[in-house]
Amino acid sequence: QLHVEESGGGSVQPGGSLRLSCVGSGFAIQFYTVAWFREVPGKQREGISAITSSEDRDGGRTYYTDTVKGRFTISRDNAKNTVYLQMNDLKPEDTAVYYCATDALLHGQSNSYYFAPSEYDYWGQGTQVTVSS
């Protein structure tokens, strides 16, 4: 059974940084696509970043939504079976519950494919990120 668990959320001031972790168990995370989503009350869950499997070109391609591009970085540590989301220059509008999700997705697709919640069957429980002065 595939299982992922997020950690690393917290409260920071605007301009601060956090690093979220998504640890996989029961499977080798490097062979699956992992995406980060975030959700605020009253809005749809938003896909913000994804990394494809290590079998994809360049050992895995990364994808970002425009709202986080240049500020957030997704990476993977195969030895720790973990995917990270480094979040820099955080803004109040980044406040949300952040989820990681994983599944065996196709390679070479568009952002809309990797950021569609319906493509993922395995989700973590979420971690709260609050950005406030």
C-alpha positions as CSV (number, residue, x, y, z in Angstrom):
1,Q,0.0,0.0,0.0
2,L,1.4,3.3,-1.0
3,H,1.5,5.9,1.7
4,V,2.9,9.5,1.8
5,E,3.2,11.8,4.8
6,E,3.9,15.5,4.8
7,S,5.8,17.5,7.4
8,G,7.5,20.8,7.7
9,G,4.6,23.2,7.8
10,G,4.4,26.1,10.3
11,S,4.1,29.8,10.7
12,V,6.5,32.3,9.1
13,Q,6.6,36.0,8.3
14,P,6.4,37.3,4.8
15,G,9.7,36.8,3.0
16,G,10.5,33.8,5.1
17,S,11.2,30.2,4.0
18,L,10.0,26.7,4.8
19,R,10.9,23.3,3.5
20,L,8.1,20.7,3.3
21,S,8.9,17.0,3.2
22,C,6.8,14.2,1.7
23,V,8.1,10.8,2.9
24,G,7.0,7.7,1.0
25,S,6.4,4.3,2.5
26,G,5.6,1.0,0.9
27,F,7.0,2.0,-2.4
28,A,10.1,3.6,-4.0
29,I,9.1,7.2,-4.5
30,Q,11.6,7.8,-7.3
31,F,9.5,5.7,-9.6
32,Y,6.4,7.7,-9.2
33,T,5.3,11.3,-10.0
34,V,4.9,13.3,-6.8
35,A,3.0,16.6,-6.8
36,W,2.3,19.3,-4.2
37,F,-1.1,20.8,-3.9
38,R,-2.5,23.4,-1.6
39,E,-6.0,24.2,-0.4
40,V,-7.7,27.1,1.3
41,P,-11.2,27.1,2.6
42,G,-13.7,27.9,-0.2
43,K,-11.3,27.3,-3.0
44,Q,-10.4,24.4,-5.2
45,R,-7.3,22.4,-4.4
46,E,-4.5,23.9,-6.5
47,G,-1.6,22.0,-7.9
48,I,1.6,24.0,-7.6
49,S,4.6,21.7,-8.3
50,A,5.4,18.2,-9.5
51,I,8.3,16.0,-10.2
52,T,8.1,13.0,-12.5
53,S,9.8,9.7,-11.9
54,S,13.5,9.2,-12.2
55,E,12.8,7.2,-15.3
56,D,11.7,10.3,-17.1
57,R,14.1,12.6,-19.0
58,D,16.9,14.2,-17.0
59,G,16.1,11.9,-14.0
60,G,12.7,13.5,-13.6
61,R,11.2,16.7,-14.9
62,T,9.8,19.4,-12.7
63,Y,6.7,21.5,-13.1
64,Y,5.6,24.7,-11.4
65,T,2.5,26.9,-11.5
66,D,3.2,30.5,-12.3
67,T,2.3,31.6,-8.8
68,V,5.2,29.8,-7.3
69,K,7.8,29.6,-10.1
70,G,11.1,31.2,-9.1
71,R,10.2,31.0,-5.4
72,F,9.5,27.3,-4.8
73,T,11.8,24.4,-5.7
74,I,10.8,20.7,-5.8
75,S,13.5,18.0,-5.3
76,R,13.8,14.4,-4.5
77,D,16.2,12.4,-2.3
78,N,16.0,8.8,-3.4
79,A,18.0,7.5,-0.5
80,K,15.5,9.0,2.0
81,N,12.5,8.2,-0.2
82,T,11.5,11.8,0.2
83,V,10.4,14.7,-2.0
84,Y,10.9,18.2,-0.8
85,L,9.3,21.5,-1.5
86,Q,11.6,24.4,-0.7
87,M,9.5,27.5,-0.3
88,N,11.3,30.9,-0.3
89,D,10.0,34.5,-0.3
90,L,6.7,33.3,1.2
91,K,3.7,35.6,0.8
92,P,0.5,35.8,2.8
93,E,-1.3,34.4,-0.2
94,D,0.7,31.2,0.2
95,T,-1.2,30.4,3.4
96,A,-2.9,27.1,2.9
97,V,-2.9,23.4,3.8
98,Y,-0.3,21.8,1.7
99,Y,-0.7,18.2,0.5
100,C,1.6,15.8,-1.4
101,A,0.2,13.3,-3.7
102,T,1.6,10.5,-5.8
103,D,0.8,8.0,-8.5
104,A,2.2,6.4,-11.6
105,L,1.7,9.1,-14.2
106,L,2.7,9.5,-17.8
107,H,5.8,11.4,-18.8
108,G,5.9,14.4,-21.0
109,Q,2.5,15.8,-20.3
110,S,1.3,19.4,-19.6
111,N,1.1,21.2,-16.3
112,S,-2.7,20.8,-16.3
113,Y,-2.2,17.0,-16.3
114,Y,0.2,16.9,-13.4
115,F,-1.8,19.5,-11.4
116,A,-5.1,17.7,-11.8
117,P,-6.1,16.2,-8.4
118,S,-8.0,13.4,-10.1
119,E,-4.8,11.9,-11.5
120,Y,-3.6,11.0,-8.0
121,D,-4.9,8.2,-5.8
122,Y,-2.5,8.5,-2.9
123,W,-2.5,11.6,-0.7
124,G,-1.0,12.7,2.6
125,Q,-3.0,14.2,5.4
126,G,-1.7,17.8,4.8
127,T,0.4,20.3,6.6
128,Q,-0.6,23.8,7.5
129,V,1.5,26.7,6.2
130,T,0.7,30.2,7.6
131,V,2.4,33.3,6.3
132,S,1.6,36.4,8.4
133,S,3.3,39.4,10.0
